[in-house]
């Protein structure tokens, strides 16, 4: 009987705990080490090596997923980071700013909110300043006599922007829709001439339809002091109203577009040659139309949202936290265009097909 008691006692002493005591706490570094070992081997191996239950490891993995980290079973090599919300927020801000160095704090905030991540402008500015951002010292001018078209293609603005590529002067023409700020056409040419203006405008009409009005400055490519210029004759053929801006402020929207192009594209790139400059300009125009938020549109919309009539749908998605980078809604290649239109011009009915008048 004694022998039995001794044997049972010895057997009890021989039993070892296979899990830690209830309530044991693990530091962040310990959790990282255990999760990394489980990723490289298995949960069971990590449980045996570190004397922790399988359930705890799985729970840590789920918590890591909820915080946006990488799951131990997702593959890949490298240290698993258990990142707190503040570090994640700062990383998002810095990444967006590094992708677009020409943006200020409010523009970065708007881009983040459009993608589904909400943060205040003050926080963005604080994080950017901690990482080297220097606010520009600009004198803000009050806008006098502001106006805005009431619908897409009611008024187009045209203007040239000048810059140099390895001492070679280039002139970039932009055709901007007043209502949406959408760039309907652009061209790069060594000098301001009528040919690229006419060609670019014709392409814009063929792709997006005929605008009701056009505004330019008194540049020689647009206007002639003697008689009718070639561009003015083209507008007459299309029966488009023509407006001359007597001062730059009247044509201010395209002037602001030129400033954005200089700050966000020209100043941020070292072009190898003219071909590289043209490609960079094309990429910037695509980004400006479909990805870059615009202060003049409320801060959260991009030009394509208004131009294609999906502004309300986009704002609804943003408020729901779903993000609004929906290229399928705003891409010209996947949307129906205004190919057929019946309008009244001077009291007479007209029918237009793909930018060409066929009746009236």
C-alpha positions in Angstrom: 0.0 0.0 0.0 2.9 2.3 0.9 4.6 1.4 -2.3 1.4 2.4 -4.2 1.3 5.8 -2.6 4.9 6.4 -3.3 4.5 5.4 -6.9 1.5 7.7 -7.3 3.3 10.6 -5.7 6.3 10.1 -7.9 4.1 9.9 -10.9 2.4 13.2 -9.9 5.8 14.9 -9.4 6.9 13.6 -12.8 4.0 15.4 -14.5 5.1 18.8 -16.0 2.9 21.7 -17.0 2.5 22.0 -20.7 1.2 25.6 -20.6 2.1 28.7 -18.6 0.3 29.7 -15.4 -3.0 31.4 -15.9 -2.7 35.1 -16.2 0.9 35.2 -17.3 1.8 38.3 -19.3 4.0 38.5 -22.4 5.8 41.6 -23.5 5.6 42.9 -27.1 9.2 41.6 -27.8 8.2 38.1 -26.5 5.1 38.0 -28.6 7.2 39.0 -31.7 9.7 36.3 -31.0 7.0 33.6 -30.5 5.1 34.7 -33.6 8.2 34.8 -35.7 9.2 31.3 -34.6 5.7 30.0 -35.3 5.9 31.5 -38.8 9.2 29.8 -39.5 8.2 26.5 -38.0 4.7 25.8 -36.8 2.3 26.9 -34.0 2.8 23.5 -32.3 6.6 23.9 -32.3 6.3 27.4 -30.9 3.9 26.3 -28.2 6.3 23.5 -27.1 9.5 25.7 -27.3 8.1 28.7 -25.4 5.6 26.9 -23.1 2.6 28.9 -24.4 -0.8 27.6 -25.5 -1.7 27.2 -29.1 -4.8 29.3 -28.4 -2.7 32.3 -27.3 -0.6 32.2 -30.4 -3.7 32.1 -32.7 -5.3 35.0 -30.8 -2.1 37.0 -31.2 -2.2 36.4 -34.9 -5.8 37.5 -35.1 -5.1 40.7 -33.1 -2.2 41.4 -35.5 -4.4 41.0 -38.5 -7.0 43.4 -37.0 -4.2 46.0 -36.6 -3.2 45.6 -40.2 0.0 43.5 -39.6 1.1 40.4 -41.4 -0.1 37.1 -40.3 2.5 34.5 -39.4 1.0 32.1 -41.9 1.0 34.6 -44.8 4.4 33.7 -46.0 7.4 36.0 -46.7 10.6 36.5 -44.8 11.3 39.2 -42.3 10.5 40.4 -38.8 6.8 40.6 -37.9 6.0 44.0 -36.6 3.2 44.5 -34.1 2.5 48.1 -34.9 0.4 50.4 -32.8 -2.2 52.8 -34.4 0.0 55.9 -34.0 2.9 54.3 -35.9 0.6 53.1 -38.6 -0.9 56.5 -38.9 2.4 58.2 -39.2 3.6 55.7 -41.7 0.6 56.3 -43.9 1.1 60.1 -43.8 4.9 59.9 -44.6 4.3 57.4 -47.4 1.7 59.6 -49.1 3.9 62.7 -48.7 6.9 60.9 -50.2 4.9 59.7 -53.1 3.8 63.3 -53.8 6.4 65.7 -52.4 4.7 68.7 -53.8 1.6 68.2 -51.6 0.9 70.2 -48.5 -0.7 68.9 -45.3 -4.3 69.5 -46.4 -3.7 67.8 -49.7 -2.1 64.8 -48.0 -5.1 64.6 -45.5 -7.6 64.7 -48.4 -5.8 62.0 -50.3 -5.7 59.7 -47.2 -9.4 60.4 -46.5 -10.3 59.6 -50.1 -8.5 56.2 -49.7 -10.5 55.5 -46.6 -8.2 56.6 -43.8 -9.3 59.6 -41.7 -6.9 62.0 -40.0 -6.9 65.7 -39.1 -5.0 68.3 -41.0 -3.2 69.4 -37.8 -2.0 65.9 -37.2 -0.7 65.6 -40.8 1.1 68.9 -40.5 2.7 67.9 -37.2 4.0 64.6 -38.6 5.2 66.2 -41.8 7.1 68.9 -39.9 8.7 66.4 -37.6 10.0 64.7 -40.8 11.4 67.8 -42.4 8.4 69.6 -44.0 8.9 73.4 -44.3 5.6 75.4 -44.8 5.9 77.7 -47.7 5.9 81.5 -47.0 3.3 82.6 -49.5 1.2 85.7 -49.6 -2.4 84.7 -50.2 -4.4 86.9 -52.6 -8.1 87.3 -52.3 -10.0 86.2 -55.4 -12.2 88.9 -56.9 -15.1 88.2 -59.2 -15.0 84.4 -58.8 -17.2 82.3 -61.1 -17.7 78.6 -61.9 -19.5 76.9 -64.8 -22.6 75.0 -63.9 -21.9 71.8 -65.9 -19.1 69.9 -67.7 -18.1 71.3 -71.1 -19.8 74.6 -70.5 -16.5 76.4 -70.6 -12.9 75.3 -71.4 -9.8 77.2 -70.5 -6.6 77.1 -72.6 -3.2 78.3 -71.7 0.5 77.5 -72.2 3.1 76.7 -69.5 6.8 77.3 -70.3 9.8 75.4 -68.9 13.2 74.1 -70.0 14.5 70.6 -70.5 18.3 70.7 -70.6 18.2 74.3 -71.9 15.6 73.4 -74.5 12.4 75.5 -74.1 9.1 73.7 -74.1 5.6 74.9 -74.0 2.9 72.7 -72.5 -0.7 73.4 -73.6 -3.5 72.5 -71.2 -7.2 72.4 -72.1 -9.1 72.5 -68.8 -12.8 72.2 -68.1 -14.0 75.0 -65.8 -16.7 73.1 -63.9 -14.7 70.0 -63.1 -11.0 71.1 -63.5 -10.6 68.0 -65.8 -7.8 68.2 -68.3 -9.5 67.4 -71.6 -6.3 67.7 -73.7 -2.7 68.7 -73.6 0.3 69.0 -75.9 4.0 69.7 -75.6 5.7 71.9 -78.3 8.8 74.0 -78.6 6.9 77.2 -79.4 3.4 78.6 -79.0 1.8 77.9 -82.4 -1.7 77.4 -83.7 -1.1 73.9 -85.1 -0.8 72.0 -81.8 -3.6 74.1 -80.3 -6.0 73.1 -83.2 -4.9 69.5 -83.2 -5.3 69.1 -79.4 -8.6 70.9 -79.4 -10.0 68.7 -82.2 -8.9 65.5 -80.3 -10.6 66.8 -77.1 -13.9 67.4 -79.1 -13.7 64.0 -80.7 -13.2 62.3 -77.3 -15.4 64.3 -75.0 -17.7 66.3 -77.1 -18.0 70.0 -78.1 -17.8 72.6 -75.3 -20.2 75.5 -75.3 -17.5 78.1 -74.7 -13.7 78.6 -74.7 -11.6 81.1 -72.9 -7.9 82.0 -73.6 -5.5 84.9 -73.1 -4.3 87.0 -76.0 -1.5 84.7 -77.0 -0.6 84.6 -80.7 -1.5 80.9 -80.9 -5.1 81.7 -79.9 -5.8 85.3 -80.9 -4.9 87.6 -83.8 -4.8 91.4 -83.6 -5.5 91.6 -87.3 -8.5 89.7 -88.6 -9.5 86.2 -87.5 -6.9 83.7 -86.2 -7.0 80.1 -87.3 -8.1 78.9 -83.8 -10.9 81.5 -83.8 -12.0 80.3 -87.2 -12.1 76.7 -85.9 -14.3 77.8 -83.0 -16.6 79.5 -85.4 -16.9 76.3 -87.4 -17.8 74.5 -84.3 -20.1 77.4 -83.3 -18.4 77.7 -79.9 -18.5 80.9 -78.0 -15.1 82.5 -77.6 -14.0 84.7 -74.6 -10.8 86.6 -74.3 -9.3 87.1 -70.8 -8.1 90.7 -70.5 -6.0 89.8 -67.4 -4.5 86.6 -66.0 -6.9 86.5 -63.0 -9.9 86.0 -65.3 -8.3 82.9 -66.7 -7.2 81.9 -63.1 -8.2 78.3 -63.1 -5.8 77.3 -65.8 -3.1 79.6 -64.2 -3.6 77.6 -61.0 -3.3 74.4 -63.0 0.0 75.6 -64.4 1.3 76.3 -60.9 0.3 72.8 -59.8 2.1 71.2 -62.8 5.3 73.2 -62.0 5.2 72.2 -58.3 4.2 68.6 -58.6 5.8 67.5 -61.9 8.5 69.9 -63.2 10.1 70.6 -59.8 10.0 66.9 -58.7 11.7 65.4 -61.8 15.0 65.6 -63.6 14.0 64.8 -67.2 16.5 62.8 -69.2 15.3 64.2 -72.5 12.1 65.5 -74.2 10.6 62.1 -74.5 11.0 61.5 -70.8 9.4 64.9 -70.1 6.5 64.1 -72.3 5.9 60.7 -70.6 6.1 62.3 -67.2 3.6 65.0 -68.2 1.2 62.3 -69.4 1.5 60.4 -66.1 0.9 63.6 -64.2 -2.2 64.5 -66.2 -3.6 61.0 -65.6 -3.0 61.3 -61.9 -4.4 64.8 -61.8 -7.6 63.8 -63.5 -8.3 60.5 -61.7 -6.3 60.4 -58.4 -5.4 63.9 -57.2 -7.9 65.6 -54.9 -8.7 69.2 -55.7 -9.3 72.0 -53.1 -11.6 73.8 -55.6 -13.9 70.7 -55.6 -14.3 70.6 -51.9 -11.1 68.8 -51.1 -12.2 65.2 -51.5 -13.2 65.0 -55.2 -11.0 64.5 -58.2 -11.7 66.2 -61.5 -13.0 63.0 -63.1 -15.7 62.7 -60.4 -17.3 65.9 -61.6 -16.6 65.5 -65.2 -18.2 62.1 -65.4 -21.0 62.9 -63.0 -20.2 60.5 -60.2 -19.5 63.1 -57.4 -22.4 62.2 -55.2 -21.6 58.5 -55.4 -17.9 59.1 -54.6 -18.7 61.3 -51.6 -21.1 58.6 -50.3 -18.4 56.0 -50.5 -15.9 58.2 -48.7 -18.3 58.9 -45.8 -18.9 55.2 -45.5 -15.1 54.6 -45.2 -15.0 52.5 -48.4 -12.5 54.6 -50.3 -13.1 56.2 -53.6 -10.3 55.2 -55.9 -12.7 53.6 -58.4 -11.0 53.9 -61.8 -13.8 51.9 -63.4 -16.2 54.7 -62.7 -14.1 57.6 -64.0 -12.0 56.1 -66.8 -13.0 57.4 -70.2 -12.3 54.0 -71.7 -15.0 52.3 -69.6 -17.7 55.0 -69.6 -20.3 56.1 -72.2 -19.4 59.4 -73.8 -21.6 62.2 -75.0 -21.6 61.1 -78.7 -25.1 62.5 -79.6 -26.5 65.8 -78.6 -29.4 68.0 -79.6 -29.0 71.7 -78.6 -30.5 75.1 -79.3 -28.0 77.7 -80.7 -29.4 81.2 -81.3 -32.9 79.9 -81.3 -32.2 77.2 -83.9 -32.1 73.4 -83.2 -28.9 71.6 -83.9 -27.9 67.9 -83.9 -24.3 67.0 -83.2 -22.8 63.5 -83.6 -19.3 62.8 -82.1 -18.5 66.6 -82.1 -19.6 67.1 -85.7 -22.7 69.1 -86.5 -25.0 67.0 -88.8 -28.1 69.2 -88.8 -28.9 72.9 -88.1 
